[in-house]
Each structure stands twice: as structure tokens, then as C-alpha cells.
């Protein structure tokens, strides 16, 4: 694919995926607001008990084969067909395994009703596996519109199914059937909107290599799963539910904007970087561009949220959450670099360096886990502080390790983030100085005024930095290009 055509599809894909992410968040909010009024907390708790089991099994659902399909330069129909049947076999196995574990789940929690609900939800593994390769091919071909349509449609069907059943008194079954209906809809649309039609199971040359790729990706996710949950386990075990509640709410609030920005951009970046792996100069240029975009979107946003943490928490959650402020501030400091730093993994995946990707996952998990184990001595604030300190301590060594023998250099990361970082730092100082003057206007309006002050200061400083005006003009051209699409 020519450079201009690749850029055009990349831009279009980014817009579509961001819109889909916004739609997904809107559906999640609607689900929370409506279903919380129709169902008691206990019904959500029953599903949460099962999710603790299905979430772990879900690590193995795809076996990394979707990522392998996206990364592979010359993917044949025979290989795709073989991967489809491997996905289906894996999904069927997980469905049977989780269903077989249903009696043990019910016995563990002492709730007999968990058995039939677990069996029902186990079917989602097989249902999702049927569309895994179709979804991967859409992403590989940069056909994000049909994929986004499928994802949003499934979320909407899930929501309306749950609402309809909940309104008619089906309780926790409404949540379970809503999940099954949503997965079924998404898979059906993947199947119908993709050009891929699977044939009979057959062996294909090169599949062993793809499976090896997928195994390393799955192993990374397995390692990542444990260290991502260790902070919650340690806080809950040592300090109890109250401390964990503050920490988990702060983490969720911090991650919402990060996921909203990072997920759609990463979804576009992986297939584009994979197509550029034979063109090192173009690969490096695209990495710097996508890192700069991530930095421009995430760094000022996270800096503003961190500086105005007290007001943000009062507006978002109401009074009574003041103890969450220092936790949110420390997690926000981590969030400044997290979206852009996550691209180091995409660089390795797009170049097929999955062994190094796995090694990095293990090293990162060990470093963060040690930090958590030390930080928990000082409670939730200590864990949040250790997370921030660890992430900054390992940043440069991790870039050296990840970018070794690739077209990218650690200096590319810092060069791409220099302007937004410096601008956000100075804008934060201006914002802090302005807080006493805007605070008399009440929580919401003072936050709006603070945002205007921060934004103006950020833009002024950004333009004063050499090359800043040129970069803003490039973003302006990009915005005009997006509007034309």
C-alpha cells in the first residue's frame, strides 16, 4: 500500500475507532445508570462472582492469534482458515471447561444459583471465538468502520436485552442473557461484514510460526494479569475493603481517559506499523507521529486532572471522597506517560519480536510487583506512589531494551513528547496559581474556568517552543482532513 493511501486509511481508522470508543463509553454509562435503578446490588454481585472466573479463562480465549493475523506480512487464506479453527477449538474447550467448573464455583461461594448462570456465560467463549479471525482481518485491512459498527451494535443489543429482562423481573438473568445476546450479535456481524468465509479444517504451512507468536502474546497477557491485580489483592488483604474502595475508584477514574485515548490509537497503530516493518525510515517516522499524537492528547489532559484532582473528584463523585485525592494525584502522574509508553509493546509486536515482548512483560511485572509489596506498607497512597516511582524508574531502561535492533530509538520517544510535556508543566503552574481566583465560583464552574486557564497557557507555551506552531498547523491539517472524510 502506498504511503498516502496508508496515511489516509490510518486517519480514517483513527477517527472511526475513537468515535466507537466514545459510543462504547456512552453505552457503559447508560448501562450503569439504568440497570442500577432496575436491579439490586446483589444481582450485580452474582455476575461479578462469575466474572472473576471467566476473566481469567478469557486470557486464553484468543491465544494471541488475532494479533498474529494482524502482524503477519503475507497472510494466506489457508493460514487464516487454520487459525479460525484453532480459535473455535480453543473457544469450545474453554466453554466446556468453565461449564464443568460451574458446580465448584457455586460451592465456593455457597450460592446454588451460580451454577446455571456460569454454564450460560461459558457459552460466550465459543460464540466469541467464531468471529475472532473475522475481526482481526478487519483490523488488518484497516476496515475499522464495519468492526466499530459490530462492536457498538453488540453493546447496544446487550444493554437493551438486559434492560428489557430486568424490567420484567428476571433479575441477574437479565445481565447474563444480555451478555450472551451482545456477544452473539457482534460475532454475527463480524461474520457477515467480513469477506472471509472459512472452509473445512486443513493444515497450512506457516501456522506453527503464527501459533508461536500467539503463545508469547498469551504468556505476556498471563503475566500482565497477575501484576495488574496484585495491587488490589495486597491493599484488600492488608488494609481492608475501605482502603481498596478508595484505590479502585481512583484507578478507574484515572484509567477512563487513558483507555479512551490509548485504545483507538493503538488499534490503528498496530496494523500500520506491521505494514511498515520492511521500511525502517517510514516505521520510525510513523512511530514518532503516533507518539506525538498520543502525547498531545494525553499529557495535557492528565496534567489538568492531576492539578485539579480535588475539584475533579468532587464534581465526578460528590462529597465524601476527599481521601481519594492523593491517590488520584499519584496515579495521574503515572498516567502522564502511560499511553505513549505503551507503544513500546506495539513496536515489538509489529516487528514480530514476541519473545522480547514476553521478557519485557516478565521484567515489568517483577519490578511493579516489588514496588507494590514495598508500597503497601504505607497503604493505598503508598501503593499508588510505588506505581508512579517504578514506572518512571524503568522507563528509560525499558525503552533501550524494547527498541534494541528496531528502527526506533529512545530519543524518538522523548523528542515526540518534549513539547506537550514542557507546555503541560508550565500550564500546570499557571493553573495552580489561578485556583484561588476561580474557587469562589463553585466546584463545577471553577473547574471550567481552570480548564480554560490551563488550555490557554498550554497553547501559548506550545507555540513559543521552537517548532510548536508548525506542529499545531500539522494537527490543523489533520483535523481538516478528518472533516473531509
N, C-alpha and C positions, 0 to 999 in steps of 0.2 A: 504494500500500500504506500502511495506517495506521501511525502511529509505533510503537504497542505491538507490532503484528504484525511490523514490520520489526526491532524490537529482539529479539523472540522468535526469529525466524529467524537473526538475526545471532549471537546467543548460541549457539544450537544449532549453527550452522555453524562457529563458532569451536571448540567442543568436538570436533565430528566431525573437523575438519581437523587439530587438534592431536593427536588420537588417531591419525589416519592418518599424521601426521609421525612420531610415536613408533613406529608399526608399520614404517614405511619404514626408519627408523634401525636397528630390530631386525633387519630383513631384510638390510640392508647389513652389519651386524656379523656375522650368521650366514654371509653370503656370504664375507666376508673370512676368518673362522675356518676354515670347512670347505674352501673351494676352495684356500686357501693350503696345505692339507695334501694335496690331491689333485693339484695341478698345480705344475710348476716355475716359477720366476720368469720364465723365457724365454717361456712361453706368455702370461703377462700382458703382457710386453713387446711381443709381436707385436700384440696388440689395442691396446695403448697407442699404437703407431706409427700405426695406422689412425685412432684417436680424434683424434689431432692434426689429421687432415684433416676427419673428419666433424663435429667440434666447430665448426670454422669454417663449414662449409656449413650446419650447424644454425642459425646465426644468421638464415638467410633462409627457414627451413622454413615458419614460420607467417606471415611478412610482417606481423606485428603485427595480423592480422585478428581473432584471438581477443580481444585487448584491445579492439579497435574494437567487436566484438559486445557485450561486457560493458558498455562505456561508453554506447553508443547508447541514448537515452531511448525512442524509438519504433522498434523494430526489426521490420520486416515479414518474412513468410515468404519473399517474393521476394528480399529483400536477403540473408537467411541462406542461401538456396539458391545465390545467385550467389557468395557468399563461400566456400561449400563447394566449388564447382567451381574457384574460383581457388586455394584451398588444394590441391586434388587436382592441378591442373595444375602448381603450384609443386613439390609433392612428387614428381611424376613427372619433372619436369625435373631436380631435384636428384639423384634416383636415377640417371638416365641420365648426368648429368654426373660424379658420383662414380664410377660404374662405368667410364666412359670414362677416368677418371684412374687407375684401378687399375694399369695397366701402368707408369705413371710413378712411382706410389707404390712399387711393387715394385722398380723400377730405382733409385730414390733411396736406398732402404735396403739394396739388394743382397740382398733376400730374396724369392725367387720365390713362396713360399707366401703372400705378402701379396696377390697378385693375386686368387685366387678368394675369399679371405676379405673383401677390400674390396668385391668385387661382391656378395657375400651381404649384408654390412652396409649397402650402399647401398639395399637394399630397404626399410629401416626408414623412410626419408623418405616414400615413398609410403604405406606402411602407417599411419604416424602421421598423415599429412595427412587420411586418410579419417575420423578421429574428432575432428579439431581443433575443428570448429564444434559438435559434439555436446557436447564437454567445456566449451566456452565458454558454451553455453546453460545447462548445469547450474549453472555458477558464477554466471551472470547471474541465474538464478531462485533462487539460494541453496539449490539442491538438492545439498548437499555430501556427503550420505550415499552416493548412488549413484556419485558421482565418486570418493570415497575408496575405496569398495569396488572399483571398477575399477582404480584405481592400485595398491592393495595386492595385488589378485589378480594383476595383471600382474607385479609384483615377485616374488611367490611362485612363479609359474609359471616365470619366468626363472631363479630360484635352483634349483628342483628339476630343471629341464631341464639346466642346467649341471652340477649335481652328478651326475645320472644318467649323462650322457655322459662326464663326467670320470672317473667310477668305472669306466667301460667302456673307457677308454683312448683317447678321442677328442681329448685334448689341447686346443689352442687352439680347435678347432672347437666344443668344448663351450661356451666363453664366447660365441662368435659366434652359435651356434644358440640359446643361452639368451636373448640379447638380442632376436633376432627373435621367439622364442616369447613373450617378455614384452610386446613392443610389439603383436604380433598379438592377444594376449588382452585387453589394455587397450582397444584400438580396437574389438574385437568387443563388449566390454561397454558401452563408450560408446554404440555404435550401438544396442544392444538396450535399454539402460536410458533412453535419451533419447526424448522424444516426437517429435523432428524426423526426418522422412523426406524426403530430398532428391528433387526432381523433375528433369526434364530441364534442361540448361543454358539459361538465358534471361537477357537483360538486365534490370536492375532499376533503378528510379530511386533515387538517393541512394548508389549503390555507389561512385561516384567519390570522394565525400567520405570514405567509410569507408576506401577504399584510401589516400587522402592521409593519413588518421590513422595507418594501419598503416605507411606508408613512413617517417614521422617516428619511430615507435616502433622500427622495424627499424634506422634510421640511428643512433638512440641506442644500441641494443644493439651495433652495429658499432663505434662509438667506444668504448663501455664495454669491449668485448672486448680491445682493444689496451692500454688503460691498466691493466686488471686483470691482464694478463700481462707487462707491461713490467718489473715488479719482479723477477720470476723470470728474465727474459731478461738483465737487467743484472747481477744477482748471479751467475748462471751464467757469463756472459761474462767478468766482471771478477775474480771471486773463486773460481770453480770449483764442482764438484759438492758438496763438503763443506759450504761455506757455504750453498749453495742448499738442501741437505737439511735443515739446521737451521731455516732460514727457512720452508720449505714445511711442515714438520711443525708449527712453532709457529703458522703461519697456519691450517692445517687444524684444529688443536686449539682455536684461538680462535673459528673460524667455526662449529664444530659447534653450540654452544649458541645462537649468534646466529641461525643458519638455523633451528634447531628452534623458536625463538620467533617470529622475524620472518615466515617463510614462511606459516604458517597464518593469522596475524593479517592480513597483507597480502592474502591470498586472499579473506578475508571483507570487508576494508575497502573494496577497490576497487568491488565491485558495490553496496555500501551507500552509499558516497559518491556514486556515479554516480546513484543514485536520488534523492539529496537535493540534487542540483545546482540545482534550482529553488527550494529552501528554504534560503536562506543561514544563517538562525539555527540551524536543525537541523543543517546541514552543519558549521558551526563547532563546535557542541556535540559532535557525534559525533567530529570530529577531536580535540578535547581529551580526550574519553573514551578513545579508542583510543590516543592518545599516552600518556596516564596509565597505561593498562594495560601498554603496551609498556615504559614506564619502570619500573613496579613489578616487572615480570618480569625485565628485562634488566640494569638498573643495579646492583641489589644482587648479582646473580649474577656479573656481570663484575668488580665491585669485589672480591668474595670470591676469585675465581680469580686476579686480579692480585696481591692482597696475599699470597696463599698460593701463588704461582707455583712456588716451588721444590718444595714438597710435592706439589702437583698433578702436576707433571711426573714426579717420582719414582714416584708411585703409578700414573700413567697409562702411562708409557713405560719405567720402570725406571731403573737407574743408567746413567751414561754420556751423559746428555743435559743436563748442568748448563750447558753453553754456550748452551742454548736459553732459559734463564730471562730474561735481559734483553730478548731479542727478544719473548718472550711477554708480558712486562710492558708493553712499549711498544705492542704490538698490542692488548693488553687495554684500555689507556687509550682507544684509538680505539673499541673495542667498547662502551664505556660509552654513547656517543651514537649509534652507527651504526644500531641498529634503529629508534629513534624518528626519527632524521634522514631515514631512507629514505622516510618518509611524505610528504615534500615532493614527491617524484615522483608519488605516488598522488593527491595533491591536483590536480596539473596534469593527469594522465591522466583523472581522473574528471570534470574540467570541460572536457575536450576541447582543452586548451591544449598540443597536441603540439609545435608549433613552439618554444614557450618551453622545453618539456621537452627537446627536442633541443639547443637553445642551451645550456641548463644542462649537459647531458651533455658538450658540447664544452669549455665553460669548466672544468668539474670535471676532465675528462681532462687538459687542459693544465696546470692547477695541480698535480695529483697527479704528472704525468709530470716536471715541472720539479723537484718535490720529490724524486722518485726519482733523477733524474740527479745532484742535489747529494748526496743521502744515500748513494749507492753508494760515494762516496769513502771512507766510514768502514765499509764492509762491510755485512753483514746488519743489524747493530744500527743503523747509520746510515739504512738504507732504512726500517726499522720506525719509527725516530724521526721521519724526514721525513714518513711517512704520518700519524702522530699529529699532528704540528705543523700540517701542511697542512689536515687535516680540521677542526681547531679554528679555524684562521685564517679559513677560508672559511665557517664555519658561519653566522655572523650575516648576512654579505652574501648568502649563498645563500638564506637564509630570506626576506630582503627581496625578492630577485629572484623567487623561486618564488611567494610569497604576494601579490605585487602584483596588484591587481584581482581578488582572490578574497575569499571571506568570512573567511578565516583571517588572523591577524596573527602576526608573530614572537613577540610576547608570549605568545600561546597556547601555543607550544612550550615556552617557559621556565617558564610557570606550571604546566603539566602535569607537568614534570619536577622542580620545585623540591623537593618533599617527599622523593621517593626519592633524589635526588642528595645533599641535606644529610644525610639519615639514613645513607646508604651511606658518606659521607665520615667521619662520626663513628664509625660501626660499624667502619670500616677501621682507625681509630686505636686503638680498643679491641682489635681483633683483633691488631694488631701488638704491642701491649703484652702480650697474653696468650701470644704464641708461645713465649717462653722457658719458660713454665709448662706448656705442653702438649707440647712437643717430646720430652720423655723417654718418651712413651708409644708411640713408633714412628710411622712415616710415616702409615699408614692411620688409626690411632686418633687421632693428634694432629690430622689433617685433619678428622676427625669432630667432635672437641672444638672446634676452631677454628670450624667451621661453626655449632655450637650457640652459641658466644660471639658470633659475628658476627650471627646471626639474632636473638638476644635483644636485643643492643644496637640493632640496626636497628629492631625493633618498638617498643622503649621510646622511642627518639628520634622515630620517626614519630608515635607517639601524643602526644608532648609538643608537636609542632608544631601551631599552630592549624589546625583543620580535619582533622587527621590521623585522629582517632578516627572522624569522620563518613565519611571516605573508606574506612577499613577496614570500617566497617559496610556501606557500599555494596558492597564486594567480597564481604562475607559474604552479603549478599542475592543477589548474582550467583551465588555458589557454591551456595546453596540452590536457586536457580532451575535451575542446571545439573543438580543431583542429581535434581530432579523430572522432568527430560527424559530 
